[in-house]
Amino acid sequence: MIKVSVMYPNHKDVQFNTDYYQNKHLPMVAKLIGSSLKGLELDLGIASRVPGESAPYVAIAHLRFDNVATFQEAFGPHAATFAADVKNYSNVEAELQISELIPF
């Protein structure tokens, strides 16, 4: 199992419409990707390890897939649609990381 983390860096000029992202963008992603998506979580940054300091990321979406190939096959055909929608909720470019999930 892999996790694809889409991370939106936080800074003083960041704009991020959480309502749109949570209620429009992520449901669109889930619908277009379909059954290859095995799970979806949204983290909203509220703080960092330093008291009073902002979280390093304003939001992080975690999408789970069986493997990298499944992710690429499901995501690739819709990548342009997903990218075009960013302007509707943020002015920051996301960072993407693919991780292997290791159960303990």
N, CA, C and O of each residue as an XYZ file, in Angstrom:
416
protein
N       0.858     -1.174      0.000
C       0.000      0.000      0.000
C       0.900      1.232      0.000
O       1.936      1.260      0.665
N       0.485      2.253     -0.760
C       1.228      3.518     -0.777
C       0.304      4.657     -0.352
O      -0.921      4.549     -0.394
N       0.939      5.741      0.055
C       0.216      6.958      0.392
C       0.792      8.082     -0.446
O       2.006      8.286     -0.483
N      -0.088      8.811     -1.120
C       0.297      9.994     -1.873
C      -0.117     11.192     -1.028
O      -1.303     11.407     -0.777
N       0.872     11.971     -0.590
C       0.607     13.156      0.232
C       0.754     14.398     -0.632
O       1.804     14.639     -1.228
N      -0.316     15.179     -0.687
C      -0.336     16.437     -1.441
C      -0.306     17.539     -0.393
O      -1.286     17.757      0.320
N       0.834     18.238     -0.304
C       1.093     19.151      0.802
C       1.168     20.595      0.302
O       1.916     20.907     -0.625
N       0.386     21.458      0.926
C       0.333     22.868      0.556
C       1.108     23.685      1.580
O       0.634     23.884      2.699
N       2.318     24.169      1.203
C       3.148     24.923      2.145
C       2.441     26.186      2.656
O       1.714     26.856      1.922
N       2.675     26.479      3.910
C       2.090     27.651      4.555
C       3.116     28.783      4.564
O       4.300     28.553      4.808
N       2.662     29.984      4.302
C       3.480     31.191      4.438
C       2.541     32.369      4.623
O       1.326     32.208      4.519
N       3.071     33.529      4.891
C       2.224     34.662      5.269
C       1.262     35.099      4.174
O       0.216     35.667      4.486
N       1.570     34.859      2.917
C       0.700     35.294      1.820
C      -0.153     34.171      1.235
O      -0.806     34.362      0.209
N      -0.153     33.011      1.874
C      -0.909     31.891      1.327
C      -2.410     32.154      1.439
O      -2.901     32.679      2.438
N      -3.105     31.776      0.395
C      -4.567     31.791      0.398
C      -5.005     30.348      0.178
O      -4.530     29.678     -0.739
N      -5.911     29.880      1.023
C      -6.377     28.509      0.900
C      -7.826     28.456      1.357
O      -8.133     28.744      2.514
N      -8.715     28.087      0.442
C     -10.138     27.988      0.730
C     -10.431     26.545      1.153
O     -10.667     25.671      0.319
N     -10.408     26.326      2.445
C     -10.602     24.987      2.992
C     -11.958     24.409      2.612
O     -12.056     23.229      2.274
N     -12.993     25.221      2.663
C     -14.337     24.740      2.340
C     -14.395     24.210      0.906
O     -14.926     23.126      0.665
N     -13.853     24.970     -0.041
C     -13.855     24.521     -1.428
C     -13.034     23.245     -1.579
O     -13.474     22.297     -2.229
N     -11.853     23.217     -0.989
C     -10.970     22.058     -1.120
C     -11.640     20.803     -0.568
O     -11.611     19.747     -1.199
N     -12.240     20.927      0.604
C     -12.853     19.784      1.270
C     -14.155     19.349      0.603
O     -14.418     18.152      0.493
N     -14.965     20.292      0.160
C     -16.306     19.958     -0.321
C     -16.465     19.905     -1.834
O     -17.474     19.406     -2.331
N     -15.482     20.412     -2.573
C     -15.562     20.386     -4.039
C     -14.386     19.641     -4.667
O     -14.569     18.687     -5.422
N     -13.161     20.100     -4.337
C     -11.987     19.537     -5.007
C     -11.765     18.061     -4.649
O     -11.675     17.216     -5.540
N     -11.679     17.755     -3.376
C     -11.404     16.369     -2.989
C     -12.505     15.398     -3.433
O     -12.181     14.297     -3.879
N     -13.801     15.757     -3.331
C     -14.824     14.858     -3.877
C     -14.691     14.651     -5.387
O     -14.948     13.554     -5.885
N     -14.291     15.697     -6.121
C     -14.059     15.554     -7.559
C     -12.905     14.579     -7.811
O     -13.004     13.707     -8.674
N     -11.829     14.727     -7.067
C     -10.683     13.825     -7.207
C     -11.121     12.387     -6.944
O     -10.815     11.489     -7.729
N     -11.833     12.167     -5.845
C     -12.276     10.817     -5.490
C     -13.177     10.228     -6.571
O     -13.049      9.053     -6.914
N     -14.076     11.031     -7.101
C     -14.997     10.541     -8.138
C     -14.242     10.163     -9.410
O     -14.487      9.103     -9.986
N     -13.328     11.021     -9.851
C     -12.604     10.753    -11.096
C     -11.623      9.594    -10.962
O     -11.448      8.823    -11.905
N     -10.987      9.463     -9.809
C     -10.041      8.370     -9.605
C     -10.769      7.039     -9.463
O     -10.295      6.012     -9.948
N     -11.901      7.059     -8.811
C     -12.722      5.854     -8.707
C     -12.217      4.849     -7.695
O     -11.613      5.208     -6.685
N     -12.477      3.579     -7.984
C     -12.251      2.511     -7.004
C     -10.780      2.211     -6.721
O     -10.479      1.479     -5.778
N      -9.877      2.747     -7.498
C      -8.456      2.531     -7.193
C      -8.018      3.338     -5.969
O      -6.978      3.050     -5.377
N      -8.804      4.342     -5.589
C      -8.533      5.113     -4.379
C      -9.003      4.297     -3.181
O     -10.194      4.009     -3.055
N      -8.087      3.926     -2.308
C      -8.392      3.057     -1.175
C      -8.657      3.813      0.117
O      -9.103      3.218      1.098
N      -8.393      5.106      0.132
C      -8.646      5.914      1.316
C      -8.216      7.345      1.070
O      -7.338      7.609      0.249
N      -8.839      8.268      1.788
C      -8.553      9.695      1.630
C      -8.706     10.366      2.986
O      -9.709     10.180      3.675
N      -7.704     11.146      3.359
C      -7.741     11.914      4.602
C      -7.275     13.327      4.312
O      -6.487     13.558      3.395
N      -7.766     14.270      5.100
C      -7.347     15.661      4.986
C      -6.851     16.137      6.339
O      -7.568     16.057      7.336
N      -5.609     16.637      6.371
C      -5.051     17.271      7.564
C      -5.050     18.778      7.325
O      -4.594     19.245      6.282
N      -5.560     19.532      8.288
C      -5.497     20.993      8.228
C      -4.532     21.462      9.295
O      -4.738     21.206     10.482
N      -3.464     22.156      8.876
C      -2.427     22.597      9.798
C      -2.939     23.631     10.774
O      -3.597     24.596     10.386
N      -2.629     23.423     12.062
C      -3.064     24.384     13.084
C      -1.894     24.943     13.899
O      -2.035     25.990     14.530
N      -0.760     24.272     13.895
C       0.375     24.762     14.684
C       1.631     23.996     14.280
O       1.575     23.003     13.555
N       2.753     24.486     14.768
C       4.027     23.786     14.567
C       4.554     23.380     15.936
O       3.858     23.513     16.943
N       5.772     22.889     15.966
C       6.350     22.491     17.254
C       6.740     23.685     18.111
O       6.950     23.546     19.316
N       6.837     24.862     17.491
C       7.175     26.077     18.226
C       5.879     26.801     18.604
O       5.116     27.184     17.717
N       5.616     26.994     19.888
C       4.391     27.677     20.303
C       4.225     29.027     19.604
O       5.154     29.832     19.547
N       3.032     29.256     19.079
C       2.730     30.510     18.413
C       3.140     30.577     16.954
O       2.802     31.540     16.267
N       3.852     29.589     16.470
C       4.296     29.555     15.075
C       3.270     28.792     14.230
O       2.693     27.802     14.680
N       3.056     29.266     13.010
C       2.110     28.614     12.111
C       2.596     27.236     11.697
O       3.794     26.953     11.712
N       1.656     26.391     11.331
C       1.988     25.056     10.824
C       2.766     25.192      9.522
O       2.526     26.131      8.764
N       3.689     24.282      9.242
C       4.468     24.371      8.007
C       3.620     24.149      6.747
O       3.977     24.611      5.663
N       2.503     23.442      6.900
C       1.602     23.206      5.764
C       0.199     23.636      6.161
O      -0.266     23.323      7.257
N      -0.470     24.350      5.274
C      -1.835     24.788      5.535
C      -2.799     23.601      5.407
O      -3.806     23.533      6.112
N      -2.484     22.677      4.507
C      -3.308     21.481      4.329
C      -2.463     20.374      3.707
O      -1.535     20.630      2.940
N      -2.812     19.138      4.060
C      -2.182     17.965      3.459
C      -3.282     16.944      3.200
O      -3.991     16.535      4.119
N      -3.416     16.537      1.950
C      -4.341     15.456      1.605
C      -3.523     14.182      1.453
O      -2.454     14.182      0.842
N      -4.039     13.103      2.014
C      -3.381     11.797      1.930
C      -4.305     10.853      1.171
O      -5.437     10.608      1.589
N      -3.819     10.331      0.064
C      -4.588      9.406     -0.754
C      -3.880      8.057     -0.747
O      -2.668      7.997     -0.954
N      -4.607      6.987     -0.514
C      -4.007      5.660     -0.460
C      -4.377      4.844     -1.703
O      -5.513      4.862     -2.177
N      -3.373      4.132     -2.206
C      -3.517      3.271     -3.379
C      -2.778      1.968     -3.112
O      -1.944      1.896     -2.209
N      -3.081      0.943     -3.892
C      -2.394     -0.335     -3.738
C      -0.908     -0.228     -4.064
O      -0.077     -0.831     -3.386
N      -0.569      0.545     -5.111
C       0.832      0.678     -5.531
C       0.994      1.902     -6.415
O       0.013      2.553     -6.774
N       2.229      2.211     -6.763
C       2.530      3.401     -7.557
C       1.896      3.305     -8.949
O       1.356      4.289     -9.454
N       1.961      2.140     -9.559
C       1.395      1.976    -10.903
C      -0.106      2.262    -10.910
O      -0.610      2.920    -11.820
N      -0.813      1.775     -9.905
C      -2.256      2.019     -9.807
C      -2.532      3.508     -9.650
O      -3.443      4.047    -10.279
N      -1.739      4.173     -8.806
C      -1.883      5.629     -8.649
C      -1.680      6.334     -9.984
O      -2.504      7.160    -10.377
N      -0.603      6.023    -10.682
C      -0.293      6.693    -11.945
C      -1.374      6.454    -12.993
O      -1.741      7.372    -13.728
N      -1.880      5.238    -13.065
C      -2.936      4.929    -14.035
C      -4.232      5.666    -13.725
O      -4.926      6.107    -14.640
N      -4.562      5.803    -12.460
C      -5.804      6.455    -12.054
C      -5.704      7.980    -12.090
O      -6.651      8.663    -12.479
N      -4.558      8.502    -11.683
C      -4.372      9.950    -11.545
C      -4.007     10.618    -12.869
O      -4.503     11.699    -13.186
N      -3.136      9.964    -13.638
C      -2.589     10.547    -14.857
C      -3.601     11.127    -15.824
O      -3.426     12.262    -16.267
N      -4.661     10.394    -16.174
C      -5.625     10.920    -17.136
C      -6.369     12.173    -16.665
O      -6.956     12.889    -17.476
N      -6.345     12.436    -15.358
C      -7.092     13.563    -14.794
C      -6.186     14.660    -14.232
O      -6.678     15.640    -13.673
N      -4.886     14.505    -14.374
C      -3.937     15.445    -13.762
C      -4.186     16.883    -14.207
O      -4.119     17.797    -13.385
N      -4.466     17.096    -15.470
C      -4.705     18.460    -15.969
C      -5.973     19.054    -15.353
O      -6.009     20.244    -15.041
N      -6.994     18.248    -15.180
C      -8.244     18.717    -14.549
C      -7.987     19.111    -13.110
O      -8.448     20.158    -12.655
N      -7.245     18.269    -12.384
C      -6.939     18.574    -10.990
C      -6.111     19.855    -10.884
O      -6.382     20.702    -10.033
N      -5.114     19.994    -11.734
C      -4.245     21.175    -11.713
C      -5.022     22.442    -12.063
O      -4.782     23.494    -11.471
N      -5.938     22.354    -13.006
C      -6.718     23.534    -13.413
C      -7.634     24.018    -12.296
O      -8.006     25.191    -12.270
N      -7.997     23.146    -11.388
C      -8.911     23.517    -10.305
C      -8.208     24.219     -9.148
O      -8.875     24.830     -8.314
N      -6.897     24.151     -9.077
C      -6.156     24.744     -7.952
C      -6.489     26.220     -7.791
O      -6.605     26.703     -6.664
N      -6.641     26.934     -8.878
C      -6.920     28.379     -8.801
C      -8.209     28.687     -8.033
O      -8.407     29.813     -7.577
N      -9.073     27.696     -7.892
C     -10.333     27.891     -7.180
C     -10.199     27.803     -5.662
O     -11.127     28.165     -4.939
N      -9.049     27.323     -5.171
C      -8.915     27.221     -3.720
C      -7.579     27.677     -3.159
O      -7.463     27.835     -1.943
N      -6.546     27.900     -4.003
C      -5.260     28.297     -3.416
C      -4.380     29.058     -4.402
O      -4.549     28.975     -5.619
N      -3.449     29.790     -3.842
C      -2.444     30.497     -4.638
C      -1.058     29.884     -4.432
O      -0.051     30.497     -4.787
N      -1.001     28.692     -3.868
C       0.276     28.035     -3.597
C       0.324     26.696     -4.338
O      -0.680     25.992     -4.448
N       1.504     26.365     -4.838
C       1.698     25.098     -5.530
C       1.976     24.003     -4.507
O       2.777     24.179     -3.589
N       1.308     22.883     -4.680
C       1.467     21.765     -3.753
C       2.762     21.011     -4.000
O       3.278     20.967     -5.116
N       3.264     20.426     -2.940
C       4.362     19.462     -3.015
C       3.724     18.083     -2.938
O       2.719     17.904     -2.251
N       4.294     17.110     -3.634
C       3.736     15.764     -3.645
C       4.794     14.761     -3.233
O       5.927     14.801     -3.711
N       4.414     13.867     -2.346
C       5.318     12.798     -1.928
C       4.562     11.483     -1.964
O       3.416     11.399     -1.523
N       5.215     10.458     -2.495
C       4.661      9.111     -2.492
C       5.470      8.295     -1.487
O       6.697      8.223     -1.562
N       4.752      7.684     -0.545
C       5.394      6.930      0.524
C       4.859      5.500      0.557
O       3.699      5.245      0.233
N       5.716      4.591      0.947
C       5.288      3.216      1.191
C       4.773      3.153      2.628
O       5.429      3.650      3.544
N       3.612      2.550      2.827
C       3.052      2.396      4.165
C       3.555      1.099      4.774
O       3.407      0.024      4.192
N       4.147      1.214      5.943
C       4.707      0.063      6.642
C       3.912     -0.134      7.935
O       4.027      0.680      8.850
N       3.115     -1.191      8.028
C       2.346     -1.413      9.263
C       3.265     -1.891     10.392
O       4.242     -2.603     10.157
N       2.937     -1.491     11.599
C       3.672     -1.933     12.798
C       2.816     -2.866     13.591
O       3.241     -3.356     14.637
